[in-house]
């Protein structure tokens, strides 16, 4: 026989309401189903771990009225995360007041980076700072058309543009293009590495240095081949190993900090 949804609703409505108690560490409770009694020693998103007087530990899922405290059924709930009480240091090393970061409405100024990986790495380290400033980072997907793109952007005193360039070394194609677009309202900075990946210290992946890639071979593909992996699988691992600006080479950090100062001035 199929149960009517209204019957189920009525059953839920009549279910007893149990007192909610925060599952704080050290709280002595009893699991109603098994009778296991102990103090709370660990809590995660789905369960609580109890330890009895003999040191035995057991995990129990959170459930309405699933536990007893002083013989009365209660519903254990996860502790609320504590709000920071002092200054917060962001991944970029800047310090801001405690409390959730409040994103500003986007300003007209922009920071351009060469590709998606550059944009993701910048977000990973400087995202909190950029949201507070209201500065948006956009990938250009290459530098070949940067002169035309800057012309269309129409930089000005209230519409500044910062450009982060890979392999910005004297005499390179990147250097020549950077000189063409630089102005009072456009700042081009960069790092000497052939790709932004190389701006991450290899130690974050347990390496002393990145593998050498023969000239003429695509750098990412060549490096991944030397490591026995592929670009698609390696990039998320590398990005997620970066936790703060200290995991990046100073050339990359300095270039990005200059751009942020320029567009937010």
C-alpha positions as semicolon CSV with decimal commas, in nm:
position;residue;x (nm);y (nm);z (nm)
1;X;0,000;0,000;0,000
2;X;0,136;0,341;-0,100
3;X;0,163;0,594;0,181
4;X;-0,008;0,926;0,130
5;X;0,228;1,225;0,144
6;X;-0,018;1,401;0,373
7;X;0,008;1,112;0,619
8;X;0,386;1,149;0,616
9;X;0,356;1,524;0,672
10;X;0,120;1,468;0,966
11;X;0,358;1,214;1,116
12;X;0,646;1,461;1,088
13;X;0,431;1,735;1,242
14;X;0,353;1,516;1,542
15;X;0,715;1,410;1,592
16;X;0,849;1,527;1,926
17;X;1,066;1,838;1,930
18;X;1,399;1,768;2,096
19;X;1,621;2,023;2,264
20;X;1,926;2,108;2,051
21;X;2,262;2,089;2,227
22;X;2,597;2,187;2,076
23;X;2,832;1,888;2,052
24;X;3,120;2,061;2,228
25;X;3,432;1,867;2,314
26;X;3,410;1,700;2,656
27;X;3,030;1,687;2,661
28;X;2,907;1,359;2,818
29;X;2,626;1,198;2,615
30;X;2,471;0,858;2,545
31;X;2,372;0,720;2,207
32;X;2,004;0,622;2,239
33;X;2,017;0,334;1,992
34;X;2,320;0,149;2,128
35;X;2,347;0,274;2,485
36;X;2,711;0,368;2,426
37;X;2,805;0,646;2,667
38;X;3,105;0,873;2,651
39;X;3,241;1,222;2,612
40;X;3,263;1,402;2,278
41;X;3,619;1,388;2,140
42;X;3,567;1,477;1,773
43;X;3,301;1,636;1,550
44;X;3,274;1,666;1,173
45;X;3,003;1,764;0,926
46;X;2,808;1,437;0,960
47;X;2,895;1,266;1,287
48;X;3,025;1,286;1,640
49;X;3,287;1,061;1,803
50;X;3,235;0,948;2,162
51;X;3,496;0,796;2,398
52;X;3,382;0,577;2,688
53;X;3,549;0,537;3,028
54;X;3,771;0,258;2,891
55;X;3,904;0,475;2,609
56;X;3,701;0,302;2,335
57;X;3,584;0,535;2,057
58;X;3,276;0,506;1,837
59;X;3,130;0,731;1,570
60;X;2,759;0,819;1,562
61;X;2,571;1,011;1,295
62;X;2,381;1,325;1,387
63;X;2,008;1,249;1,408
64;X;1,706;1,416;1,572
65;X;1,673;1,306;1,933
66;X;1,951;1,054;1,882
67;X;2,132;1,111;2,211
68;X;2,061;1,132;2,584
69;X;2,193;1,388;2,830
70;X;2,106;1,315;3,193
71;X;1,848;1,067;3,066
72;X;1,663;1,314;2,841
73;X;1,668;1,287;2,457
74;X;1,841;1,571;2,273
75;X;1,952;1,655;1,922
76;X;2,324;1,718;1,896
77;X;2,429;1,990;1,653
78;X;2,769;2,088;1,519
79;X;2,945;2,382;1,687
80;X;2,924;2,706;1,493
81;X;3,259;2,823;1,355
82;X;3,406;3,093;1,574
83;X;3,449;3,435;1,420
84;X;3,805;3,572;1,414
85;X;3,873;3,812;1,699
86;X;4,186;3,978;1,570
87;X;4,326;4,104;1,241
88;X;4,308;3,860;0,949
89;X;4,611;3,796;0,731
90;X;4,515;3,715;0,372
91;X;4,704;3,474;0,144
92;X;4,884;3,770;-0,006
93;X;5,019;3,872;0,336
94;X;4,805;4,184;0,374
95;X;4,625;4,250;0,701
96;X;4,259;4,344;0,729
97;X;4,011;4,378;1,013
98;X;3,840;4,070;1,154
99;X;3,510;3,963;1,005
100;X;3,398;3,846;0,663
101;X;3,546;4,029;0,367
102;X;3,296;4,257;0,196
103;X;3,328;4,275;-0,182
104;X;3,298;4,622;-0,333
105;X;3,113;4,703;-0,651
106;X;3,357;4,652;-0,938
107;X;3,553;4,962;-1,032
108;X;3,635;5,059;-1,391
109;X;4,004;4,971;-1,360
110;X;4,113;4,619;-1,452
111;X;4,404;4,380;-1,428
112;X;4,468;4,158;-1,730
113;X;4,666;3,835;-1,717
114;X;4,771;3,614;-2,005
115;X;4,560;3,303;-1,946
116;X;4,317;3,110;-1,730
117;X;4,587;2,955;-1,512
118;X;4,734;3,299;-1,440
119;X;4,388;3,423;-1,341
120;X;4,323;3,125;-1,114
121;X;4,659;3,164;-0,940
122;X;4,602;3,537;-0,885
123;X;4,257;3,464;-0,741
124;X;4,404;3,195;-0,516
125;X;4,653;3,434;-0,355
126;X;4,516;3,788;-0,400
127;X;4,142;3,721;-0,432
128;X;4,045;3,866;-0,092
129;X;4,241;4,186;-0,153
130;X;4,101;4,234;-0,503
131;X;3,741;4,186;-0,389
132;X;3,785;4,449;-0,118
133;X;3,923;4,688;-0,379
134;X;3,658;4,601;-0,637
135;X;3,924;4,520;-0,899
136;X;3,840;4,250;-1,153
137;X;4,106;4,022;-1,305
138;X;4,047;3,909;-1,664
139;X;4,245;3,661;-1,880
140;X;4,355;3,788;-2,222
141;X;4,422;3,439;-2,364
142;X;4,753;3,554;-2,510
143;X;4,938;3,878;-2,568
144;X;4,934;3,892;-2,948
145;X;4,641;4,136;-2,972
146;X;4,713;4,343;-2,662
147;X;4,768;4,667;-2,857
148;X;4,421;4,651;-3,011
149;X;4,267;4,539;-2,682
150;X;4,417;4,832;-2,490
151;X;4,285;5,072;-2,757
152;X;3,936;4,931;-2,716
153;X;3,960;4,951;-2,337
154;X;4,032;5,326;-2,353
155;X;4,236;5,370;-2,032
156;X;4,213;5,695;-1,840
157;X;4,259;5,853;-1,496
158;X;3,956;5,668;-1,354
159;X;3,999;5,364;-1,579
160;X;4,348;5,232;-1,526
161;X;4,479;4,907;-1,667
162;X;4,741;4,672;-1,527
163;X;4,881;4,390;-1,738
164;X;5,070;4,090;-1,599
165;X;5,296;3,932;-1,862
166;X;5,479;3,599;-1,871
167;X;5,841;3,593;-1,992
168;X;5,887;3,969;-1,972
169;X;6,259;3,991;-2,050
170;X;6,453;4,253;-2,246
171;X;6,434;4,203;-2,622
172;X;6,149;3,951;-2,615
173;X;5,824;3,980;-2,810
174;X;5,648;4,039;-2,479
175;X;5,884;4,325;-2,396
176;X;5,822;4,495;-2,732
177;X;5,444;4,471;-2,696
178;X;5,459;4,596;-2,338
179;X;5,648;4,908;-2,447
180;X;5,385;4,981;-2,713
181;X;5,094;4,992;-2,469
182;X;5,259;5,143;-2,161
183;X;5,133;5,489;-2,061
184;X;5,036;5,697;-1,760
185;X;4,721;5,486;-1,731
186;X;4,859;5,147;-1,839
187;X;5,121;4,963;-1,635
188;X;5,272;4,642;-1,770
189;X;5,469;4,425;-1,528
190;X;5,574;4,066;-1,550
191;X;5,809;3,791;-1,450
192;X;6,096;3,629;-1,641
193;X;5,949;3,278;-1,640
194;X;5,826;3,122;-1,964
195;X;5,497;3,033;-1,791
196;X;5,323;3,133;-1,468
197;X;5,359;2,774;-1,345
198;X;5,731;2,835;-1,310
199;X;5,649;3,129;-1,082
200;X;5,556;2,872;-0,817
201;X;5,842;2,740;-0,607
202;X;5,900;2,374;-0,711
203;X;5,935;2,282;-0,344
204;X;5,556;2,291;-0,306
205;X;5,553;1,973;-0,519
206;X;5,848;1,822;-0,338
207;X;6,097;1,912;-0,614
208;X;6,427;2,096;-0,598
209;X;6,370;2,249;-0,943
210;X;6,137;2,221;-1,238
211;X;6,248;1,980;-1,513
212;X;6,440;2,122;-1,808
213;X;6,233;2,142;-2,125
214;X;6,416;2,142;-2,462
215;X;6,387;2,464;-2,661
216;X;6,105;2,452;-2,914
217;X;5,893;2,213;-2,709
218;X;5,580;2,348;-2,535
219;X;5,691;2,412;-2,178
220;X;5,388;2,282;-1,988
221;X;5,360;1,965;-2,193
222;X;5,734;1,902;-2,173
223;X;5,747;1,953;-1,799
224;X;5,447;1,728;-1,737
225;X;5,594;1,458;-1,961
226;X;5,915;1,470;-1,756
227;X;5,710;1,430;-1,438
228;X;5,497;1,148;-1,581
229;X;5,169;1,338;-1,575
230;X;4,960;1,563;-1,801
231;X;4,865;1,931;-1,805
232;X;4,499;1,877;-1,717
233;X;4,578;1,666;-1,413
234;X;4,887;1,851;-1,291
235;X;4,757;2,207;-1,280
236;X;4,488;2,158;-1,010
237;X;4,743;1,983;-0,789
238;X;4,996;2,262;-0,834
239;X;4,743;2,541;-0,780
240;X;4,607;2,383;-0,463
241;X;4,957;2,348;-0,319
242;X;4,988;2,727;-0,324
243;X;4,857;2,862;0,006
244;X;5,020;3,204;0,043
245;X;5,245;3,445;-0,146
246;X;5,542;3,266;0,014
247;X;5,480;2,973;-0,222
248;X;5,544;3,199;-0,522
249;X;5,870;3,334;-0,660
250;X;5,938;3,695;-0,554
251;X;5,950;3,811;-0,917
252;X;5,585;3,711;-0,963
253;X;5,476;3,847;-0,625
254;X;5,644;4,183;-0,681
255;X;5,493;4,222;-1,030
256;X;5,143;4,152;-0,904
257;X;5,172;4,382;-0,603
258;X;5,282;4,668;-0,829
259;X;4,976;4,618;-1,050
260;X;4,737;4,618;-0,754
261;X;4,890;4,937;-0,616
262;X;4,870;5,101;-0,961
263;X;4,506;5,026;-1,042
264;X;4,382;5,100;-0,688
265;X;4,569;5,428;-0,639
